[in-house]
Amino acid sequence: MTDCVRVVVSQVNVGKNNGFASPVSGQVSYSIPEEMAKGSIVGNIAQDLGLGLKILKSGNAHVYTGDSAEYIELNRETGVLLIKERIDRERLCGKTSPCALHFQIILENPMEFYHITVDITDINDNAPSFKNSEVRFEISESALTGAKFMLERAMDPDVGVNGLQSYSLKPTDNFILKLHNQPDDSKNVELILQKPLDREKKKAISLSLIATDGGDPQMSGTMQILITVLDANDNAPVFTQEIYKAYITENAARGTVLTTVSAFDADEGSNGKVSYSISNAVDDMAELFEINQDNGTVRLIGNTDYEKASHYQINIQARDNGGLSDSCKIIVDVIDINDNKPAINIMSKTKSISEDSKPGTVVAMLNVQDPDSGNNGQVNCFINKGIPIEIKSTSNNFFRLVTENVLDRESNSEFNISVICSDEGVPSLSSIVTLTVQVSDVNDNVPVFDKSSFEAYIKENNSPGLSIFSVTARDSDWNQNARVSYILEEGTINGVSVTSYVSVSSDSGAIHAVRSFDFEQVKAFQFQVKAQDGGSPPLSSNATVKIFIQDQNDNAPQILYPVQTSASPSAEIVPRSADAGYLVTKVVAVDVDSGRNAWLSKVLQMET
């Protein structure tokens, strides 16, 4: 058989939402036969969705199936979907048709997802079969024409034309078949007596019931019907109702009574004794329900689950000891209860988000499933308050977490997002998952000095290399963006580069004297120090530093007058007639130091 793939593409325009692409970007459907070999190509997702291979690789594209098994995988190198595991339509979907795999292709950068549907078509890989290879009846020779006997139905897991299509009986000398269509499109099979039996001519009859499907090539299964002809049994059992209705909650305890059926047989003695049995053995009803063969009471013996089956049809047979029978059916409706919590599946989430991300940036995508029905399966989701994240519904049971406001890592470097999903059942059931998202830093803060200007003092005659003081700047960013370096800005002091006077440590901000200062030459000077972070591009700020030179008493006074022209003392002439208080001369002296260091006192000393 040649494998073929049918492709249906429904491309959704990538809309804009606050400057960001909608996370639901498109969908594509494929149709493949079951039982394709592993590694077979399902379709070229890159081509069908218009995605380049570079996008698949850079976006870490992958298949997301939730809790379901992963039958199909994505080859990011080629952009094709491949069969990963054997796909058996009958095991996957049973009698449900159409049968399809639903999953998503997730892109993480930017965060988007695409709906993928793969319809699984049936091939004729199963022949009709009967649970029992033979069935035995004991039928009275007095049985009237038209007497009916319920037969076991055949089972064929295939669907459509490949499923069970017809029954035939061989030979048809005494009996014919009658088929009754059922609501589930199956057929109940009855053996009808069309010609009276004669025990004296034939004590035993062997028939073949053949079930045939409509596949190509056609397949069939056979069950032998062995009939023993007995002496007279005039009347067949007759049920009081053809159809019984019963209701049961999905959490009903084992032993719960569904209903009681009743059939009447007009014969007396053993021929009028009726026994009851469940006849649809192929549906495994006997594992869920049992019937008391004597009084017709039907009880629950297994576990019912509304999410697996919301109703059942139990076929009941009433049979007397003479081999005559009648049939009825019980329609059992299972009542749903709210017994399933919403299941929250994280389809994709980012580990970190940049603090300069715009509002509306997708942080995570979720899928929520609740298999209950009605209000019990209606789900509402919300998140904890006090964080700049909001939850939005994108489509049925799909949600996305997006940024609501501008982020600031310096205020909050991570968010713990609690997603709570509750159904509308009474009482309501809830589930919760917690996601942690880191906020990554961008260089959005300049280094800040403790103050805009600094003053420092240093005594003159200092040693070169002496540490004067340190400046400090702080940056609220993180890691490299917060690493501060200090730089001496270009400038001059008295026409000389500032670097001839001071230096600054790039790491610590310590300022050192490059030379020995002389108060008498420079009393004060100022310069600029730049604090620059390690971001890209870097941010910086400046501070003004004023250095005051403190005077030391490093200069002796100088006598300006009287002028001493030689090594000999200067001479002043005083008249002999000079009285006390006569002005002999004036002494003028200076000291280039400052303050107290320049204060002078004069003392006369006798020359020896």
Secondary structure, 3 states (H helix, E strand, C coil): CCCCCEEEEEECCCCEECCEECCEEEEEEEEEECCCCCCCEEEEHHHHHCCCHHHHHHCCCEEECCCCCCCEEEECCCCEEEECCCCCHHHHHCCCCCEEEEEEEEEECCEEEEEEEEEEECCCCCCCECCCCEEEEEEECCCCCCCEEEECCCECCCCHHHCEEEEEEECCCCEEEEEEECCCCCEEEEEEECCCCCCCCCCEEEEEEEEEECCCCCCEEEEEEEEEEECCCCCCCEECCCEEEEEEECCCCCCCEEEECCEECCCCHHHHCEEEEECCHHHCHHHCEEECCCCCEEEECCCCCCCCCCEEEEEEEEEECCCCEEEEEEEEEEECCCCCCCEEEEEEECCEEECCCCCCCEEEEEEEECCCCHHHHCEEEEECCCCCEEEEEEECCEEEEEECCCCCCCCCCEEEEEEEEEECCCCCCEEEEEEEEEEECCCCCCCEECCCEEEEEEECCCCCCCEEEECCEECCCCHHHHCCEEEECCCEECCEEHHHCEEECCCCCEEEECCCCCCCCCCEEEEEEEEECCCCCCCEEEEEEEEEEECCCCCCCEEEECCCCCCCCCCCCCCCCCCCCCCCCCCEEECCCCHHHHCCCCCCCCCC
